[in-house]
């Protein structure tokens, strides 16, 4: 046995340690809760020079999977980590990886799939991977996350199939416990061995083609090869487990159980719930009950043979599924256990319970309850466990607010008029706009001092027409719509943040159609899509598509410069050099390594009628531009408005003085205020003319996330930043001439 | 430094036939409860010669919202296989007295539970509770030592769970904070030590009997608000929510950090800048006259929704809004509930206006170092 040291760590931390020890070449990833900490931990190690892993933060999971695929084709050792909708977004890439037979490992911290959106754990994401041709290992404990990461890569390279290491989101990914790792990285590397490349892609002397265009009769043969590889994996796994047992002292099998040798009633659970059941089953057995519990460490290849022999005395099995294959009478685990038992000619009776969805806690008492269910012949074969019927509350259904109608918002404070000289806008008076009822109610859960509600408020005060909202995933959506509450007093729809603009296009089309048919009253309605927290990274394609189609809606971006809703991972809008949880500062890294994205310019390039930048430090300008944008979005085509939005929590500055920080961002020309109206660029405010221009470091020094750049050692970073900002501003001014 | 197990004294608790010793931390995001949970967990496996695990209640990253932490200890030989929250804690650690307003904070406590509360009070009026209660003026200590409230609570916890030598606490502070916040280590060590030394048992004001026993596990598990209970029979399909604007029933005063904006109406020129800077729609304007002119007039603030960010104080050009200490301003002049409401929500009845003050050092320290809050 090799020497090991104790760690007190979470599943994500142990995955990161394993990845570091293995010495991977590249991690392509996109942050998504609850798997994000893996990349975060590795980024800390990178910043401190503990690993030379190449880390590529993609602009979405689909791209992350592409980066991983390319890197593995090129012969790198590659790892990824994801969860929930991230898995689904990248789904089409996984069969490509498996079908062309390139090994890699992906950690899946299992989380429930939207919608409605939830960040907590169940297995609904993982089960989508069953048919992708990836091997799937499932870890019940933090220790297993580490161990399986090491076994996974060896398996992957041996059979040339990609491998998933799955574990429960939060229950395993975030809970800290005692565990062990090998003292030396070399021990891990020796176990895995050198990577073999049967067809080196970058060998220019022997060029190969990867990814042929293939039809019948070849595809079926290609798939059969994949099937054979799965069979090979099935045969190889026992040896890998036992080899690993020899060096670690921890022995695993494809199936694990307690009391299964003589148990008549067996509870089948996956993940941390199985772990929870162990103590209870032991207790019950001491009480003389022949109970047992079992779990699988391998879902693909599904261990039919081992499973059947593992339960020799079982008469009744209850499979508890943490997801449902809706309409199939059970989750995928129960379907597969049923199939396996039937294949063995076994007459065991199997019941299914769907439990713990959306991270609903699993208590020890639940183990006994479930086994009672199994024994009770009156209970049905399939049911949901832990659901509540709810109570009817008439008081709560009485409205708290009157609807915000056209009559109430048309206060005539901000007026837009098309004249011969173009669009004229007047008003924007801060006093008079207070007369307008709020489309968003107070009581939302944003952090003290958050810029998002401030920006939304300024935007909406400038828009007097009825508003229909679509929010992409992000802080704004999370803090306003935590069920069973909502802050919205006007129609609101959420969709995931790669698809907001497209979704709203659909809403708008049906609105116009219904108006035309007379099914709803005529009159202007403004469709507003709200996004931030990097939503126009992953959602950029959808936004550009909408702009190119010219759908009549307003895209509003609150740019807080990071994925703030998930703990501040870098977005493409994060300033150069800024510290984030995926761009740490250390001896080997100075923060984010590339410039902030110029989204308004990208949008302007689509030729939409109106693009504007706004800041709360210039509130009247903000509201007037909102009114203009509304005009164009109602009458002409897509309008795009971007605000720079303060995030006291992650910018790490004081909530009270955020307006000054925003003002500084404007004055240093990091965030110049301008508009592009029907192709004509106009600077709204020129700090050079008012003598208020400041160097960018003055702004950066105001925030904890960029304060470190004041140090001499980062002078070069600041210089490059200043240069880029000056260049962008000079170009802007030229366009505005 | 390896601290000898025998010195710590804590193991005794587990030798009394207890399978687990369980601690639940009750706090507000931003006070460092999550970090305290980690420190207590690590302390167990590293220095107390026991096994341990910990986790926090999970949610999106935010300051000002309630946070729970869970720490379990058991004998070294045993694996911790529980992954569920702690329902009946042996020790409940409450980061601020005001949190006790919310039932779910003390649910599951019984006469054997010990409670540590950060309070400057000398007595506790806690009619539901019969166990032992300890108080520590953690905010004052944190301020005086330039440490954070969580390390003060760490010291207090060590004392109450029977750790005989606070050196293990120092050690875990060094391990956890030393590298990340070297500059504030000395203060944190001092804060921890004073927590250990100054924690004291509080006399309970008994108000005829207890209904603590009535709180069951079921209450805790199914702890969703009674007033809004939607289930599969009653909830609109698809998660649709027709209760427009009902976040308004939330009382957000616990998000405050001890300070509130005070409104001096005589100075106000109704410019609307406060309204434009407020993230929480606190300012209530109504039609009226100002200097003979028809204008929207600032009526006052809706303190139910004020999170105390003080943005309004910063932007007010005439000092009509000033920073006040919440505790000194219990009767808030110009308190004006939301004027657009059709009916007053029930929730408001129990909504108090007491916030809490965290240490000044919290506001000024370089919190981004590691981002632990």
HADDOCK unambig.tbl for C-alpha pairs under 7 A between the chains (distance, minus, plus):
assign (segid A and resid 8 and name CA) (segid B and resid 42 and name CA) 6.13 0.50 0.50
assign (segid A and resid 116 and name CA) (segid B and resid 239 and name CA) 6.48 0.50 0.50
assign (segid A and resid 171 and name CA) (segid B and resid 83 and name CA) 6.06 0.50 0.50
assign (segid A and resid 174 and name CA) (segid B and resid 55 and name CA) 6.71 0.50 0.50
assign (segid A and resid 175 and name CA) (segid B and resid 54 and name CA) 5.86 0.50 0.50
assign (segid A and resid 175 and name CA) (segid B and resid 55 and name CA) 4.78 0.50 0.50
assign (segid A and resid 176 and name CA) (segid B and resid 53 and name CA) 5.38 0.50 0.50
assign (segid A and resid 176 and name CA) (segid B and resid 54 and name CA) 5.36 0.50 0.50
assign (segid A and resid 176 and name CA) (segid B and resid 55 and name CA) 6.32 0.50 0.50
assign (segid A and resid 177 and name CA) (segid B and resid 52 and name CA) 6.34 0.50 0.50
assign (segid A and resid 177 and name CA) (segid B and resid 53 and name CA) 4.50 0.50 0.50
assign (segid A and resid 177 and name CA) (segid B and resid 54 and name CA) 6.89 0.50 0.50
assign (segid A and resid 178 and name CA) (segid B and resid 45 and name CA) 6.91 0.50 0.50
assign (segid A and resid 178 and name CA) (segid B and resid 52 and name CA) 6.99 0.50 0.50
assign (segid A and resid 272 and name CA) (segid B and resid 83 and name CA) 6.98 0.50 0.50
assign (segid A and resid 275 and name CA) (segid B and resid 81 and name CA) 5.48 0.50 0.50
assign (segid A and resid 276 and name CA) (segid B and resid 81 and name CA) 4.95 0.50 0.50
assign (segid A and resid 276 and name CA) (segid B and resid 82 and name CA) 5.20 0.50 0.50
assign (segid A and resid 276 and name CA) (segid B and resid 83 and name CA) 6.72 0.50 0.50
assign (segid A and resid 361 and name CA) (segid B and resid 84 and name CA) 5.78 0.50 0.50
assign (segid A and resid 362 and name CA) (segid B and resid 84 and name CA) 6.03 0.50 0.50
assign (segid A and resid 363 and name CA) (segid B and resid 84 and name CA) 5.69 0.50 0.50
assign (segid A and resid 388 and name CA) (segid B and resid 231 and name CA) 5.20 0.50 0.50
assign (segid A and resid 388 and name CA) (segid B and resid 232 and name CA) 6.33 0.50 0.50
assign (segid A and resid 389 and name CA) (segid B and resid 231 and name CA) 4.37 0.50 0.50
assign (segid A and resid 389 and name CA) (segid B and resid 232 and name CA) 4.86 0.50 0.50
assign (segid A and resid 389 and name CA) (segid B and resid 233 and name CA) 4.90 0.50 0.50
assign (segid A and resid 389 and name CA) (segid B and resid 234 and name CA) 6.79 0.50 0.50
assign (segid A and resid 390 and name CA) (segid B and resid 229 and name CA) 5.49 0.50 0.50
assign (segid A and resid 390 and name CA) (segid B and resid 230 and name CA) 4.66 0.50 0.50
assign (segid A and resid 390 and name CA) (segid B and resid 231 and name CA) 3.64 0.50 0.50
assign (segid A and resid 390 and name CA) (segid B and resid 232 and name CA) 6.47 0.50 0.50
assign (segid A and resid 390 and name CA) (segid B and resid 233 and name CA) 6.19 0.50 0.50
assign (segid A and resid 390 and name CA) (segid B and resid 234 and name CA) 5.69 0.50 0.50
assign (segid A and resid 391 and name CA) (segid B and resid 229 and name CA) 5.70 0.50 0.50
assign (segid A and resid 391 and name CA) (segid B and resid 230 and name CA) 6.19 0.50 0.50
assign (segid A and resid 391 and name CA) (segid B and resid 231 and name CA) 6.96 0.50 0.50
assign (segid A and resid 391 and name CA) (segid B and resid 234 and name CA) 6.46 0.50 0.50
assign (segid A and resid 392 and name CA) (segid B and resid 234 and name CA) 6.17 0.50 0.50
assign (segid A and resid 396 and name CA) (segid B and resid 228 and name CA) 6.82 0.50 0.50
assign (segid A and resid 397 and name CA) (segid B and resid 243 and name CA) 6.58 0.50 0.50
assign (segid A and resid 399 and name CA) (segid B and resid 243 and name CA) 6.59 0.50 0.50
assign (segid A and resid 400 and name CA) (segid B and resid 246 and name CA) 6.75 0.50 0.50
assign (segid A and resid 400 and name CA) (segid B and resid 341 and name CA) 5.65 0.50 0.50
assign (segid A and resid 400 and name CA) (segid B and resid 342 and name CA) 5.21 0.50 0.50
assign (segid A and resid 400 and name CA) (segid B and resid 343 and name CA) 5.69 0.50 0.50
assign (segid A and resid 401 and name CA) (segid B and resid 245 and name CA) 6.82 0.50 0.50
assign (segid A and resid 401 and name CA) (segid B and resid 340 and name CA) 6.67 0.50 0.50
assign (segid A and resid 401 and name CA) (segid B and resid 341 and name CA) 5.24 0.50 0.50
assign (segid A and resid 401 and name CA) (segid B and resid 342 and name CA) 5.31 0.50 0.50
assign (segid A and resid 402 and name CA) (segid B and resid 342 and name CA) 6.87 0.50 0.50
assign (segid A and resid 430 and name CA) (segid B and resid 271 and name CA) 6.57 0.50 0.50
assign (segid A and resid 430 and name CA) (segid B and resid 272 and name CA) 5.15 0.50 0.50
assign (segid A and resid 430 and name CA) (segid B and resid 273 and name CA) 6.82 0.50 0.50
assign (segid A and resid 431 and name CA) (segid B and resid 270 and name CA) 6.61 0.50 0.50
assign (segid A and resid 431 and name CA) (segid B and resid 271 and name CA) 5.59 0.50 0.50
assign (segid A and resid 431 and name CA) (segid B and resid 272 and name CA) 4.86 0.50 0.50
assign (segid A and resid 431 and name CA) (segid B and resid 296 and name CA) 6.05 0.50 0.50
assign (segid A and resid 432 and name CA) (segid B and resid 296 and name CA) 6.18 0.50 0.50
assign (segid A and resid 434 and name CA) (segid B and resid 285 and name CA) 6.35 0.50 0.50
assign (segid A and resid 434 and name CA) (segid B and resid 296 and name CA) 6.96 0.50 0.50
assign (segid A and resid 435 and name CA) (segid B and resid 296 and name CA) 6.92 0.50 0.50
assign (segid A and resid 440 and name CA) (segid B and resid 245 and name CA) 6.88 0.50 0.50
assign (segid A and resid 441 and name CA) (segid B and resid 245 and name CA) 5.06 0.50 0.50
assign (segid A and resid 441 and name CA) (segid B and resid 247 and name CA) 6.83 0.50 0.50
assign (segid A and resid 441 and name CA) (segid B and resid 248 and name CA) 6.14 0.50 0.50
assign (segid A and resid 442 and name CA) (segid B and resid 247 and name CA) 6.51 0.50 0.50
assign (segid A and resid 442 and name CA) (segid B and resid 248 and name CA) 5.22 0.50 0.50
assign (segid A and resid 442 and name CA) (segid B and resid 280 and name CA) 5.70 0.50 0.50
assign (segid A and resid 442 and name CA) (segid B and resid 281 and name CA) 5.56 0.50 0.50
assign (segid A and resid 442 and name CA) (segid B and resid 305 and name CA) 6.58 0.50 0.50
assign (segid A and resid 443 and name CA) (segid B and resid 247 and name CA) 4.63 0.50 0.50
assign (segid A and resid 443 and name CA) (segid B and resid 248 and name CA) 4.52 0.50 0.50
assign (segid A and resid 443 and name CA) (segid B and resid 249 and name CA) 6.76 0.50 0.50
assign (segid A and resid 443 and name CA) (segid B and resid 250 and name CA) 5.30 0.50 0.50
assign (segid A and resid 443 and name CA) (segid B and resid 252 and name CA) 6.81 0.50 0.50
assign (segid A and resid 443 and name CA) (segid B and resid 305 and name CA) 5.76 0.50 0.50
assign (segid A and resid 444 and name CA) (segid B and resid 247 and name CA) 5.89 0.50 0.50
assign (segid A and resid 447 and name CA) (segid B and resid 62 and name CA) 5.75 0.50 0.50
assign (segid A and resid 447 and name CA) (segid B and resid 63 and name CA) 5.28 0.50 0.50
assign (segid A and resid 447 and name CA) (segid B and resid 64 and name CA) 6.37 0.50 0.50
assign (segid A and resid 448 and name CA) (segid B and resid 307 and name CA) 5.39 0.50 0.50
assign (segid A and resid 448 and name CA) (segid B and resid 308 and name CA) 6.71 0.50 0.50
assign (segid A and resid 448 and name CA) (segid B and resid 309 and name CA) 4.94 0.50 0.50
assign (segid A and resid 449 and name CA) (segid B and resid 279 and name CA) 6.27 0.50 0.50
assign (segid A and resid 449 and name CA) (segid B and resid 309 and name CA) 5.00 0.50 0.50
assign (segid A and resid 449 and name CA) (segid B and resid 311 and name CA) 6.55 0.50 0.50
assign (segid A and resid 450 and name CA) (segid B and resid 279 and name CA) 6.20 0.50 0.50
assign (segid A and resid 451 and name CA) (segid B and resid 279 and name CA) 6.68 0.50 0.50
assign (segid A and resid 453 and name CA) (segid B and resid 279 and name CA) 4.90 0.50 0.50
assign (segid A and resid 454 and name CA) (segid B and resid 276 and name CA) 6.60 0.50 0.50
assign (segid A and resid 454 and name CA) (segid B and resid 277 and name CA) 5.92 0.50 0.50
assign (segid A and resid 454 and name CA) (segid B and resid 278 and name CA) 6.20 0.50 0.50
assign (segid A and resid 454 and name CA) (segid B and resid 279 and name CA) 4.85 0.50 0.50
assign (segid A and resid 458 and name CA) (segid B and resid 276 and name CA) 6.77 0.50 0.50
assign (segid A and resid 484 and name CA) (segid B and resid 228 and name CA) 6.80 0.50 0.50
assign (segid A and resid 485 and name CA) (segid B and resid 246 and name CA) 5.51 0.50 0.50
assign (segid A and resid 485 and name CA) (segid B and resid 247 and name CA) 5.30 0.50 0.50
assign (segid A and resid 486 and name CA) (segid B and resid 244 and name CA) 6.31 0.50 0.50
assign (segid A and resid 486 and name CA) (segid B and resid 245 and name CA) 5.46 0.50 0.50
assign (segid A and resid 486 and name CA) (segid B and resid 246 and name CA) 5.65 0.50 0.50
assign (segid A and resid 486 and name CA) (segid B and resid 247 and name CA) 5.49 0.50 0.50
assign (segid A and resid 487 and name CA) (segid B and resid 244 and name CA) 6.76 0.50 0.50
assign (segid A and resid 487 and name CA) (segid B and resid 245 and name CA) 4.23 0.50 0.50
assign (segid A and resid 487 and name CA) (segid B and resid 246 and name CA) 6.13 0.50 0.50
assign (segid A and resid 487 and name CA) (segid B and resid 247 and name CA) 5.19 0.50 0.50
assign (segid A and resid 488 and name CA) (segid B and resid 244 and name CA) 5.71 0.50 0.50
assign (segid A and resid 488 and name CA) (segid B and resid 245 and name CA) 4.96 0.50 0.50
assign (segid A and resid 489 and name CA) (segid B and resid 244 and name CA) 4.93 0.50 0.50
assign (segid A and resid 489 and name CA) (segid B and resid 245 and name CA) 5.17 0.50 0.50
assign (segid A and resid 565 and name CA) (segid B and resid 60 and name CA) 5.92 0.50 0.50
assign (segid A and resid 565 and name CA) (segid B and resid 61 and name CA) 5.94 0.50 0.50
assign (segid A and resid 566 and name CA) (segid B and resid 60 and name CA) 5.99 0.50 0.50
assign (segid A and resid 566 and name CA) (segid B and resid 61 and name CA) 5.96 0.50 0.50
assign (segid A and resid 567 and name CA) (segid B and resid 61 and name CA) 5.39 0.50 0.50
assign (segid A and resid 652 and name CA) (segid B and resid 367 and name CA) 6.80 0.50 0.50
assign (segid A and resid 652 and name CA) (segid B and resid 368 and name CA) 6.13 0.50 0.50
assign (segid A and resid 655 and name CA) (segid B and resid 309 and name CA) 5.49 0.50 0.50
assign (segid A and resid 655 and name CA) (segid B and resid 311 and name CA) 6.62 0.50 0.50
assign (segid A and resid 656 and name CA) (segid B and resid 309 and name CA) 5.41 0.50 0.50
assign (segid A and resid 656 and name CA) (segid B and resid 310 and name CA) 4.78 0.50 0.50
assign (segid A and resid 656 and name CA) (segid B and resid 311 and name CA) 4.00 0.50 0.50
assign (segid A and resid 656 and name CA) (segid B and resid 314 and name CA) 6.11 0.50 0.50
assign (segid A and resid 657 and name CA) (segid B and resid 311 and name CA) 6.16 0.50 0.50
assign (segid A and resid 657 and name CA) (segid B and resid 314 and name CA) 6.21 0.50 0.50
assign (segid A and resid 704 and name CA) (segid B and resid 366 and name CA) 6.67 0.50 0.50
assign (segid A and resid 704 and name CA) (segid B and resid 368 and name CA) 6.26 0.50 0.50
assign (segid A and resid 705 and name CA) (segid B and resid 368 and name CA) 6.70 0.50 0.50
